Structures are given as C-alpha cells and as structure tokens.
Amino acid sequence: MADRYTYLPSVGLFIVAAWFAGDLLQDSRRRKLLFAVVSAVIVAVFAAMSWHYAGCWQDSLKLFKHATSVTERNYFAYNHIGLAYDAENDPEQARQAFERAIELNPGYDFGHNNLAIYYARNDQLAEAVHRLNIALQANPQYVDATSNLGVAYEMLSQLEQPERYLEEDERYQRRAIELQEDRLNSHYHLGIVCQRMKRWRDAADCFQRATQLNPGHAKAYHSLGLMHYELGNAEQAAAKFRQSIQLDPHNTATYNALGLLFQQQNDWANAARYFTNR
C-alpha cells in the first residue's frame, strides 16, 4: 500500500481500539497491562517501519526513486534522481531523469539547467543554450543558469563568431555577479573572457576578486600572474605564480610560466630551476 493511503482506512481500527481501551482503563491492573502491550506494539511497529525505510534512505538515488513510487508527477524527485545518476557518472540515466522532470513540469528551471549541462558536456551547445534560455524565462533570477549560459556562449566562441559570443558571455557573467556579487565562478570566468579579449587590466581585477573569494584557488593565482606579466609587472607575476605553485605543486603550466619569465630576464639559474622542477 502506498504511504499516502495509510491513514483513512485505519480510522475504524483506531475507534475500536479506543472503545476497548476505555473498558480496560476502569481496572488499574488492566490499565498497566494495556500500557505494557501498547508500548510493545508501538516499539515493534516503529522498528519495522525503520527497517523498511532504512533501505530507501541509505542513498539519494534510492530515496528519490522511492519518492516517485509513492507520489504522482514528482518532477522534483526525478530531477534529484538525475543529479544522483550524474554523481555516479551515469550521464544517460541522468539525462532521462531530467527529461522526465521537464515532461512533468515543462517550466521547471532546475531541470532545464541540469539538462543543459548534459548537452554542453556532449558538445551539443545549441541545445544547451536553448535549455538555459527556457530556464531563465521561467526564472530570470536564476544565477546558476545565467552564468552557465555565459559559459555556453564562451564554448561557442571557440568554434565560430568569437567576438559576438564572447560579448554574450561577458554580458551574462556580469548579470550573474549582479544577482550574486560573491559568486566565485562568475568572477573567474569573466576574467577568462577579458583575457581572451586582451583586456589585461579588467582580467586582472576579476582574477584578483576570485582569489579574495577563495584564497586557495590555484588557477586564479596562475591567471593573475599571467595578467601581471602582460601588464609588465614581472615581480608581481612571479609572486602570483609562486602562490599558485604552493597551492598546486603539480601544475606544469605554472612552472613553465615562471621559467619563461626568468628566462626573459636572463636569470638562467632560476629559469633552469623551474623548467626542471615541473
């Protein structure tokens, strides 16, 4: 029997139990016996229920699959089934779950955003952009979809019309920052956009903000070092590269960048040090 149908058919049983309890409570010995029996039954019932539901609650996938079995048109549950499959690296099952969520609720912004991520990962960028636009039509304040739309345009810019799509990317990243000023990914990605457009100072400001929001962001320090180099600040560039290496000692690109920086300064000893330590 489904969870939602448990209650009304049981009303008659509770009425009978109440009459029986009234008779028993007239005698103190019977009252003690009743309390003991009822307590044992309650414990047994809850133990059985706990055992039954423990299997459903042990992970997100089982939990939300159970939710779809006991409720109708539960698009929220299907969306989370998709997220659980995605976490298990099963993208096709995730896609099917997201599509089911949207089938049940065509204006479901989270479902469209998650399906767009699937399409972007599979290089179906036009479909990703389409889904993200639907998400934003449903919820113009949806910051994740706003930023993701910018990222999709940046991916398109690597294939065609780079100037047009980079401008779109910048527009949506700035909009995401308006919605959530401390959104780390948007500041960092906006820096990448400005870097590709060769606006070194703007890019440096974005990467600097990213390092303020997350002092452990090794890539942001690396990118900030590159921008200081382009701006002619060799000493600051070297300092940012070193910070990046401290955070991520295995990033070969940062060792190379430092090696090239010292090589251009004719500091062959330090250049060799970083080229050989990468």
JORACOR-V747565 format. One record per backbone hydrogen bond with DSSP energy under -0.5 kcal/mol. NH is the residue of the N-H (numbers start at 1). CO is the residue of the C=O. If there is no record, write none. Layout:
# JORACOR-V747565
nh->[NH	NH]
co->[CO	CO]
This chain:
# JORACOR-V747565
nh->[5	6	10	11	14	15	16	17	18	19	20	21	22	23	24	25	26	27	31	32	33	34	35	36	37	38	39	40	41	42	43	44	45	46	47	48	49	50	51	52	53	54	55	56	57	58	63	64	65	66	67	68	69	70	71	75	78	79	80	81	82	83	84	85	86	87	88	89	90	94	95	96	97	98	99	100	101	102	103	104	105	108	109	112	113	114	115	116	117	118	119	120	121	122	123	124	125	128	129	130	131	132	133	134	135	136	137	138	139	142	143	146	147	148	149	150	151	152	153	154	155	156	157	158	158	159	160	165	166	167	168	169	170	171	172	173	174	175	176	177	178	179	180	183	184	187	188	189	190	191	192	193	194	195	196	197	198	199	200	203	204	205	206	207	208	209	210	211	212	213	214	217	218	221	222	223	224	225	226	227	228	229	230	231	232	233	234	237	238	239	240	241	242	243	244	245	246	247	248	251	252	254	255	256	257	258	259	260	261	262	263	264	265	266	267	268	271	272	273	274	275	276	277	278]
co->[2	3	7	8	10	11	12	13	14	15	16	17	18	19	20	21	23	24	27	28	29	30	31	32	33	34	35	36	37	38	39	40	41	42	43	44	45	46	47	48	49	50	51	53	53	54	59	60	61	62	63	64	65	66	67	73	74	75	76	77	78	79	80	81	82	83	84	86	85	90	91	92	93	94	95	96	97	98	99	100	101	105	107	108	109	110	111	112	113	114	115	116	117	118	120	119	123	124	125	126	127	128	129	130	131	132	133	134	135	139	141	142	143	144	145	146	147	148	149	150	151	152	153	154	155	156	156	161	162	163	164	165	166	167	168	169	170	171	172	173	174	175	176	180	182	183	184	185	186	187	188	189	190	191	192	193	195	194	198	199	200	201	202	203	204	205	206	207	208	209	210	214	216	217	218	219	220	221	222	223	224	225	226	227	229	228	232	233	234	235	236	237	238	239	240	241	242	243	244	248	250	251	251	252	253	254	255	256	257	258	259	260	261	263	262	266	267	268	269	270	271	272	273	274]
